[in-house]
Amino acid sequence: MTAESEAVRTVASLMALAARTAPKAVGLDSVKIEILTGKEQEKLAGKMIAMAEEPGKGFFRVNGEQVRASDATLLIGVEGQKTLGINCGGCGYDTCSAMAKALVKAKGRKALYPGPNCVFKISDIGIAVGSAVKTAAIHNVDNRVMFSAGVAALRTGHLRGCSVAYGIPLKASGKNIFFDVPIHEH
């Protein structure tokens, strides 16, 4: 392990802290966080690469290779199907109980992110992800928020109970592996 990769693991922990302490709707925390390295990160990368064979998911291959080359990957998910009882309608239903009934009907769907989801919970994950990547930027760790890594994480059993997730692979090197890629790799 290099000094840089060791530092990245420390920053991943600081990112997890930033995500955990980010503001949450009504003060209720439904965010889950995991840090993957080594074999667990390799399993996630393998799943992403395998998912690239599914229609419309070719970009999962490049993202999976980037996760594989990273020093660590931070996963952030949210239990988006928990309702708050606010009845705001942001989920597409008039009441939280109507959303809960729709969840029962939607069980077994093959969607990448099963829904409906509470709009406040989706805001919570957005704020947590933003707080985490801000922390990475402060410490000069290259990173990229990946929907693909979040979907693969949910499919491999990470972040149990979450309906929406993102993965943030992290790398410290002389070249940003997430954005400095030849155009033919996209």
Backbone as numpy.savetxt, mean C-alpha at the origin, in Angstrom:
# Nx Ny Nz CAx CAy CAz Cx Cy Cz
25.03 -6.69 4.25 24.18 -5.51 4.25 25.07 -4.27 4.25
24.73 -3.33 3.40 25.49 -2.08 3.33 24.96 -1.09 4.36
25.75 -0.07 4.61 25.31 0.99 5.53 24.04 1.65 4.99
23.97 1.81 3.67 22.79 2.44 3.07 21.53 1.59 3.28
21.63 0.28 3.04 20.44 -0.55 3.20 20.02 -0.65 4.66
20.98 -0.61 5.55 20.66 -0.60 6.98 19.93 0.70 7.35
20.40 1.80 6.78 19.74 3.09 7.03 18.33 3.09 6.47
18.13 2.45 5.31 16.80 2.38 4.71 15.84 1.66 5.65
16.29 0.61 6.29 15.43 -0.12 7.22 15.05 0.76 8.42
15.97 1.58 8.85 15.66 2.51 9.93 14.62 3.53 9.46
14.80 4.04 8.25 13.84 5.01 7.71 12.48 4.35 7.51
12.45 3.08 7.12 11.17 2.37 6.99 10.43 2.37 8.32
11.15 2.19 9.40 10.53 2.24 10.73 10.02 3.64 11.04
10.77 4.66 10.67 10.32 6.04 10.88 9.09 6.35 10.01
9.05 5.78 8.81 7.89 5.95 7.94 6.66 5.30 8.56
6.86 4.11 9.14 5.75 3.42 9.81 5.23 4.27 10.96
6.14 4.90 11.68 5.75 5.79 12.77 4.94 6.98 12.24
5.40 7.57 11.15 4.69 8.71 10.56 3.28 8.30 10.11
3.17 7.12 9.51 1.85 6.64 9.07 0.95 6.36 10.26
1.50 5.77 11.29 0.70 5.44 12.48 0.17 6.69 13.16
0.98 7.73 13.23 0.56 8.93 13.97 -0.16 9.96 13.08
-0.33 9.64 11.80 -1.07 10.55 10.91 -2.51 10.68 11.41
-3.12 11.83 11.20 -4.51 12.01 11.66 -5.46 11.01 11.03
-6.44 10.57 11.79 -7.45 9.61 11.32 -8.83 10.20 11.57
-9.77 9.90 10.67 -11.15 10.38 10.80 -11.76 9.94 12.12
-12.36 10.84 12.80 -13.05 10.63 14.08 -12.10 10.03 15.12
-10.80 10.10 14.87 -9.82 9.58 15.82 -9.77 8.06 15.90
-10.40 7.36 14.94 -10.41 5.90 14.95 -9.38 5.37 13.95
-8.46 4.56 14.43 -7.35 4.07 13.61 -7.71 2.72 12.99
-7.84 2.68 11.68 -8.09 1.44 10.94 -6.94 1.14 9.98
-5.81 1.81 10.18 -4.65 1.64 9.31 -3.77 0.52 9.86
-3.29 -0.33 8.94 -2.35 -1.39 9.30 -1.07 -1.19 8.51
0.05 -1.52 9.15 1.36 -1.26 8.56 2.25 -2.48 8.74
3.00 -2.82 7.70 4.01 -3.88 7.78 5.25 -3.43 7.02
6.41 -3.89 7.46 7.66 -3.66 6.76 8.17 -5.01 6.28
8.42 -5.11 4.97 8.94 -6.35 4.40 10.39 -6.19 3.98
11.18 -7.20 4.28 12.56 -7.30 3.81 12.82 -8.77 3.49
13.94 -9.05 2.91 14.36 -10.43 2.70 13.35 -11.30 1.98
13.12 -12.49 2.55 12.24 -13.49 1.92 10.80 -12.99 1.74
10.29 -12.25 2.71 8.91 -11.74 2.59 8.81 -10.74 1.44
9.81 -9.91 1.28 9.80 -8.95 0.18 9.94 -9.69 -1.15
10.77 -10.71 -1.19 10.93 -11.52 -2.40 9.61 -12.20 -2.79
8.87 -12.70 -1.80 7.56 -13.32 -2.08 6.60 -12.31 -2.70
6.62 -11.09 -2.15 5.75 -10.04 -2.70 6.14 -9.74 -4.14
7.44 -9.59 -4.40 7.91 -9.31 -5.77 7.50 -10.43 -6.71
7.65 -11.68 -6.27 7.27 -12.82 -7.10 5.79 -12.82 -7.43
4.97 -12.48 -6.46 3.53 -12.40 -6.70 3.20 -11.31 -7.71
3.85 -10.17 -7.58 3.62 -9.07 -8.51 4.00 -9.48 -9.94
5.12 -10.15 -10.07 5.58 -10.57 -11.40 4.62 -11.61 -11.97
4.13 -12.51 -11.14 3.15 -13.50 -11.60 1.85 -12.83 -12.02
1.44 -11.81 -11.30 0.20 -11.10 -11.62 0.30 -10.34 -12.94
1.53 -10.08 -13.41 1.72 -9.36 -14.67 1.14 -10.14 -15.85
0.92 -11.42 -15.67 0.33 -12.25 -16.74 -1.17 -12.03 -16.87
-1.80 -11.45 -15.86 -3.24 -11.19 -15.91 -3.51 -10.03 -16.87
-4.63 -10.06 -17.57 -4.95 -8.99 -18.52 -4.91 -7.60 -17.86
-4.22 -6.66 -18.53 -4.16 -5.28 -18.07 -3.18 -5.02 -16.93
-2.40 -6.03 -16.56 -1.50 -5.85 -15.42 -0.02 -6.02 -15.80
0.31 -5.81 -17.05 1.69 -5.96 -17.50 2.68 -5.12 -16.71
2.24 -3.94 -16.26 3.14 -3.06 -15.50 3.52 -3.64 -14.14
2.78 -4.65 -13.67 3.14 -5.28 -12.39 4.53 -5.91 -12.47
4.96 -6.32 -13.68 6.29 -6.94 -13.84 7.40 -5.95 -13.48
7.37 -4.77 -14.09 8.39 -3.76 -13.80 8.34 -3.39 -12.32
7.14 -3.17 -11.79 7.01 -2.82 -10.37 7.55 -3.94 -9.50
7.27 -5.20 -9.86 7.76 -6.34 -9.09 9.28 -6.42 -9.09
9.89 -6.15 -10.23 11.36 -6.15 -10.30 11.93 -5.03 -9.44
11.23 -3.89 -9.39 11.69 -2.79 -8.54 11.57 -3.15 -7.06
10.49 -3.82 -6.67 10.35 -4.27 -5.29 11.48 -5.25 -4.96
11.75 -6.17 -5.89 12.81 -7.16 -5.69 14.17 -6.49 -5.46
14.43 -5.38 -6.16 15.72 -4.69 -6.06 15.79 -3.72 -4.88
14.70 -3.57 -4.15 14.65 -2.59 -3.05 15.27 -3.13 -1.77
15.59 -2.21 -0.87 16.15 -2.58 0.43 15.05 -2.98 1.42
13.87 -2.42 1.26 12.73 -2.72 2.13 11.47 -2.24 1.41
10.34 -2.77 1.82 9.05 -2.31 1.30 8.10 -2.09 2.46
7.55 -0.90 2.54 6.56 -0.56 3.56 5.18 -0.79 2.97
4.36 -1.53 3.68 2.97 -1.76 3.28 2.06 -0.97 4.20
1.11 -0.27 3.62 0.10 0.46 4.40 -1.26 0.10 3.85
-2.12 -0.39 4.72 -3.48 -0.75 4.32 -4.49 -0.14 5.27
-5.76 -0.21 4.87 -6.82 0.31 5.71 -8.01 -0.64 5.68
-8.64 -0.76 6.81 -9.88 -1.52 6.92 -11.00 -0.60 6.44
-11.06 -0.45 5.13 -11.95 0.53 4.50 -13.42 0.19 4.56
-13.73 -1.03 4.93 -15.13 -1.42 4.95 -15.76 -1.26 6.33
-14.98 -0.75 7.28 -15.55 -0.40 8.58 -16.25 0.94 8.44
-17.44 1.02 8.93 -18.20 2.27 8.82 -18.05 3.10 10.09
-18.28 4.38 9.96 -18.15 5.31 11.08 -19.51 5.79 11.62
-20.59 5.47 10.91 -21.91 5.91 11.37 -22.19 7.37 11.07
-21.46 7.95 10.17 -21.64 9.38 9.84 -22.74 9.58 8.80
-23.01 8.56 7.99 -24.04 8.62 6.95 -23.81 9.77 5.97
-22.56 9.93 5.52 -22.23 11.04 4.62 -22.58 10.77 3.17
-22.67 9.50 2.78 -22.99 9.15 1.40 -21.78 9.08 0.48
-20.59 9.38 0.99 -19.38 9.39 0.15 -19.04 8.05 -0.46
-19.51 6.98 0.11 -19.25 5.63 -0.40 -20.19 5.28 -1.55
-21.19 6.11 -1.76 -22.17 5.82 -2.80 -23.49 5.32 -2.25
-23.59 5.18 -0.95 -24.83 4.73 -0.31 -25.30 5.82 0.64
-26.60 5.88 0.85 -27.17 6.94 1.68 -26.77 6.84 3.14
-26.61 5.60 3.61 -26.28 5.41 5.03 -25.16 4.39 5.17
-24.53 4.41 6.33 -23.48 3.42 6.62 -24.07 2.01 6.68
-25.29 1.89 7.17 -25.90 0.56 7.22 -26.21 0.05 5.81
-26.56 0.94 4.88 -26.78 0.53 3.49 -25.46 0.07 2.86
-24.36 0.73 3.20 -23.06 0.30 2.72 -22.74 -1.09 3.27
-23.00 -1.30 4.55 -22.74 -2.61 5.18 -23.55 -3.71 4.50
-24.78 -3.42 4.14 -25.61 -4.41 3.44 -25.03 -4.69 2.05
-24.53 -3.66 1.39 -23.93 -3.84 0.07 -22.67 -4.70 0.16
-21.95 -4.59 1.26 -20.75 -5.41 1.47 -21.10 -6.88 1.48
-22.18 -7.23 2.13 -22.61 -8.63 2.20 -22.90 -9.14 0.79
-23.56 -8.33 -0.03 -23.88 -8.72 -1.40 -22.63 -8.82 -2.27
-21.62 -8.04 -1.96 -20.40 -7.99 -2.78 -19.39 -9.09 -2.43
-19.60 -9.83 -1.36 -18.65 -10.88 -0.95 -18.35 -11.82 -2.11
-17.09 -12.15 -2.26 -16.68 -13.07 -3.31 -16.33 -12.41 -4.63
-16.51 -11.11 -4.74 -16.13 -10.40 -5.97 -14.63 -10.51 -6.17
-14.20 -10.45 -7.39 -12.78 -10.60 -7.72 -12.10 -9.25 -7.96
-12.66 -8.17 -7.46 -12.09 -6.84 -7.66 -10.72 -6.74 -6.99
-9.84 -5.92 -7.55 -8.53 -5.71 -6.95 -8.66 -5.09 -5.56
-9.55 -4.13 -5.44 -9.89 -3.54 -4.15 -11.39 -3.77 -3.96
-11.76 -4.68 -3.07 -13.19 -4.93 -2.88 -13.88 -3.71 -2.27
-15.07 -3.45 -2.71 -15.81 -2.31 -2.19 -17.23 -2.70 -1.88
-17.98 -1.76 -1.43 -17.66 -0.34 -1.24 -16.73 -0.12 -0.04
-16.13 1.05 -0.02 -15.25 1.46 1.07 -15.69 2.82 1.60
-15.51 3.00 2.88 -15.83 4.28 3.52 -14.87 5.35 3.03
-15.41 6.45 2.55 -14.59 7.52 2.00 -13.64 8.11 3.06
-14.06 8.10 4.32 -13.18 8.61 5.38 -11.99 7.68 5.59
-12.22 6.37 5.49 -11.13 5.40 5.65 -10.15 5.53 4.49
-10.67 5.79 3.29 -9.80 5.98 2.13 -8.97 7.25 2.31
-9.57 8.27 2.88 -8.81 9.48 3.19 -7.72 9.18 4.21
-8.04 8.35 5.20 -7.06 7.98 6.22 -5.82 7.34 5.61
-6.01 6.41 4.67 -4.85 5.76 4.07 -4.05 6.75 3.23
-4.74 7.66 2.56 -4.04 8.67 1.78 -3.16 9.56 2.64
-3.68 9.97 3.77 -2.90 10.82 4.68 -1.73 10.02 5.26
-1.96 8.75 5.61 -0.89 7.91 6.16 0.22 7.70 5.13
-0.15 7.42 3.89 0.84 7.23 2.83 1.62 8.52 2.61
0.92 9.65 2.57 1.60 10.94 2.39 2.57 11.24 3.52
2.18 10.94 4.75 3.07 11.15 5.89 4.30 10.26 5.79
4.11 9.02 5.34 5.23 8.07 5.22 6.22 8.52 4.14
5.73 8.89 2.96 6.66 9.26 1.89 7.33 10.60 2.18
6.66 11.46 2.92 7.31 12.70 3.36 8.54 12.37 4.20
8.38 11.38 5.08 9.48 10.97 5.95 10.62 10.38 5.12
10.30 9.57 4.12 11.34 9.02 3.23 12.08 10.15 2.53
11.34 11.14 2.05 11.97 12.26 1.34 12.89 13.05 2.25
12.46 13.28 3.48 13.30 14.01 4.44 14.64 13.32 4.62
14.63 11.97 4.55 15.84 11.19 4.78 16.51 10.73 3.48
16.09 11.31 2.35 16.71 11.06 1.04 16.67 9.60 0.60
15.60 8.90 0.94 15.44 7.52 0.51 14.51 7.51 -0.71
15.00 6.94 -1.82 14.18 6.83 -3.01 13.01 5.89 -2.73
11.85 6.27 -3.24 10.66 5.46 -2.99 9.63 5.73 -4.08
8.63 4.85 -4.12 7.54 5.04 -5.06 6.30 4.38 -4.47
5.20 5.09 -4.45 3.94 4.52 -3.98 3.41 3.63 -5.09
3.14 2.36 -4.76 2.69 1.40 -5.76 1.36 0.76 -5.37
0.36 1.03 -6.20 -0.92 0.34 -6.09 -0.70 -1.15 -6.30
0.15 -1.51 -7.27 0.39 -2.92 -7.62 0.94 -3.70 -6.43
1.85 -3.12 -5.69 2.42 -3.79 -4.51 1.36 -3.96 -3.42
0.46 -3.00 -3.30 -0.61 -3.12 -2.32 -1.58 -4.23 -2.67
-1.95 -4.32 -3.94 -2.86 -5.38 -4.38 -2.22 -6.74 -4.16
-0.95 -6.88 -4.54 -0.24 -8.16 -4.35 -0.12 -8.50 -2.87
0.10 -7.49 -2.04 0.20 -7.72 -0.59 -1.11 -8.28 -0.05
-2.22 -7.72 -0.47 -3.52 -8.23 -0.02 -3.73 -9.66 -0.49
-3.34 -9.94 -1.72 -3.51 -11.30 -2.27 -2.60 -12.32 -1.59
-1.51 -11.89 -1.01 -0.59 -12.83 -0.34 -0.85 -12.90 1.16
-1.93 -12.27 1.62 -2.30 -12.40 3.03 -1.74 -11.37 3.97
-1.06 -10.37 3.45 -0.57 -9.30 4.31 -1.72 -8.35 4.65
-1.57 -7.61 5.73 -2.52 -6.57 6.13 -3.94 -7.13 6.26
-4.07 -8.21 6.98 -5.36 -8.89 7.15 -6.45 -7.92 7.58
-7.61 -8.07 6.94 -8.75 -7.23 7.25 -8.81 -5.94 6.44
-7.74 -5.64 5.71 -7.71 -4.41 4.91 -8.35 -4.66 3.55
-9.00 -3.65 3.03 -9.63 -3.74 1.71 -8.88 -2.90 0.67
-8.04 -2.00 1.12 -7.24 -1.15 0.24 -5.84 -1.08 0.83
-4.83 -1.17 -0.04 -3.44 -1.13 0.44 -2.53 -0.56 -0.64
-1.42 -0.02 -0.20 -0.36 0.45 -1.08 0.96 -0.09 -0.55
1.90 -0.31 -1.46 3.25 -0.69 -1.08 4.18 0.43 -1.46
5.18 0.65 -0.62 6.17 1.70 -0.89 7.55 1.06 -0.80
8.11 0.61 -1.95 9.46 0.09 -1.92 10.46 1.22 -1.70
11.56 0.89 -1.04 12.56 1.88 -0.64 13.95 1.43 -1.07
14.73 2.37 -1.57 16.08 2.04 -2.02 16.99 3.23 -1.84
18.23 2.94 -1.43 19.27 3.97 -1.37 20.38 3.52 -2.31
20.54 4.26 -3.39 21.61 3.95 -4.35 21.94 5.23 -5.11
22.93 5.16 -5.96 23.35 6.33 -6.72 22.41 6.69 -7.85
21.43 5.83 -8.12 20.48 6.05 -9.21 19.10 5.64 -8.72
18.12 6.47 -8.95 16.76 6.17 -8.51 16.18 5.05 -9.38
16.03 3.85 -8.80 15.56 2.70 -9.57 14.08 2.78 -9.94
13.35 3.68 -9.31 11.91 3.77 -9.56 11.55 4.70 -10.70
12.38 5.68 -10.99 12.04 6.64 -12.03 13.08 6.75 -13.12
14.32 6.40 -12.85 15.38 6.48 -13.85 15.49 5.17 -14.62
14.41 4.80 -15.33 14.40 3.55 -16.07 14.25 3.84 -17.55
14.93 3.06 -18.38 14.78 3.26 -19.83 13.31 3.10 -20.24
12.92 3.84 -21.23 11.52 3.87 -21.65 11.02 2.49 -22.09
11.86 1.62 -22.64 11.42 0.31 -23.11 11.00 -0.62 -21.98
11.35 -0.30 -20.76 10.97 -1.16 -19.63 9.55 -0.88 -19.16
8.92 0.14 -19.65 7.55 0.46 -19.22 6.61 -0.28 -20.07
